[in-house]
């Protein structure tokens, strides 16, 4: 199983599981990243952090530390 932070620009994936707990997990879910949603990696900053994603039709920037909590396939 891959983590979201391991994907490259242009890759698409489906969320399988959200790891983490409490406020961090709640914040990720509030951004629209839930089990079964499709995500496309649009850009990655020059130093690798943050990543820009397309989720549910909108653009979202997320830190690599948060992306490492998301299992995808």
VENUR-V512622 format. One line per field, one symbol per residue. psi: psi as a letter, one per 40 degrees, with the letter a starting at -180 (. if undefined). burial: + if it has 16 or more other C-alpha atoms within 10 Angstrom, else -. A space follows every 50 residues. Layout:
# VENUR-V512622
psi->???
burial->???
This chain:
# VENUR-V512622
psi->hiideeiiheiiihhdihaiibddddddddeehiheihhhhdihideeha ihihhfeihhhiiddddeehhi.
burial->--+++-+----+++++++------+--+----++---+++++++-----+ +++++----+++-+-+++++++-
